Amino acid sequence: MKSQFTPRALKAFQRRLLGWFRTHRRDLPWRASRDPYRVWVAEIMLQQTRIAAVLPYYHRFLKNFHTVESLARAPQDKVLRLWSGLGYYSRARNLHRAAKGIVARHEGKFPPTLEAALALPGIGRYTAAAVLSIAYDVPLAVLDGNVARVLARLGAIRGDLRAPRRWRQLGDTADSLLARSAPGDWNQALMELGETVCTPQAPRCGACPVARWCRARALNLTREIPAPRSKRAAVKIRIAAAILRDPRGRTILVRDPGAHDDVLFSRMWQFPAVEVAREPKPELAKHLSEILNVDAASLDLEALPAARHGVTFRNITLLPFLARVQNLPKRPRTRVVALSNLSRLPVSSATHKIAAAALLP
Ligand code: SF4
C-alpha cells in the first residue's frame, strides 16, 4: 500500500485528511483536553462500545473520579457500580489496577513511553498508541477496526482483515502513512473517517476527503471490502436464576462462581444461578440448596417470563424463577438489597434483566 504514494502524494494525502478532520471533527468530551487520564478512560470505554453508549458513563465516571489518584483510591465495588451496564467489566477492573500502578510507580502521570504503557494492566498496543499519540504526540500509529477498514479500502486489500499476516501488513501501512508532525490528530482523523464516512455498510464516498486516492472506489469494490468475517457458530445456553423475595421486596444476591459468572455476571453480585440442561426448576432447587444451604423443597419456585441475552457467540436464555420467602437466608458473601434498587451494587445487565422479570406488573 505504501507504493501507491510517492512522497509528494503522501504529503498531499496527509494534508487533505488532517484539514478535513480539523474542520469536521465531532465535539466529543474527551477531545476537550489532552489530559492523558481523560483520553485513557475514553479509549478503554470505547473498546467494543459505541460512542453514544459511552457518553453518559464517561461523564458519570469522571465526575466521581476526576483524577487518576481518586480512581486509584476508590473501592473496586464503586468502580464496578459506575461501570455497571457498559459491559466487559475486566476493562473496569484493569483500569482500576492500572490507576493504582500509575500512582504507585509513575507519580500519578500516565507513562509517556510505549514500553511502560504496555506494562499496565488492560493496555494493549492499540490503546497505548492512542493515548500516547493524542496526549503526548508520540509518533505511534493506531490500528483498530475502523482504521483497518479505511486502509483496506484505500489499498483495495481483500480477504479477512483480522487474519494475522494481513493485520500485520495493515499495521505496517498505518505506520508508513502516519503524519509524524501531528500523530494524535492523524490517528483521530483516520478513526473519524472510518466512523462517520467510510462506514462498514455504505461508505459515503461522495463526502470522502481522500476519495481520489482510494483504490476500492476506483475499482468499484467498496462493497466487497472488507470481506465479511467468518462467524463462530452460536452456542445456546440456558441459565436458571432464583429471585428470593421477602415481604419487604428485598432479595439476596451472591457471588456465585457457577453459572458462567465471568461472561454473564462479570464476577459481580448476581442472583443464584445455574446452567440447566433439561428441567430448570429441580436443577435450580438443587443449586440453591448447595450454595445457600436452604431446604429447596420448601421453596415454591414460580417461573417468570424468560429473557434473551447475547454475549459474543453465546445465545443465552435467562430463566428467572421467583420464590417468596418470609426470611432471606443469612449467609457469608451475600448481600440483601431492595429488588427495585439493585443499582446500589455492581451488577451486570443480565442481573438487571432477571430482576425486571420479577418487577413486571
Ligand atoms: S472513497 Fe469511499 S471507500 Fe474509499 S476511503 Fe473514502 S469513503 Fe472509504
Residues whose N, C-alpha, C, O or C-beta is under 5 A from the ligand:
A	BS01	SF4	V150 R153 V197 C198 P203 R204 C205 C208 V210 A211 C214 R217 T222
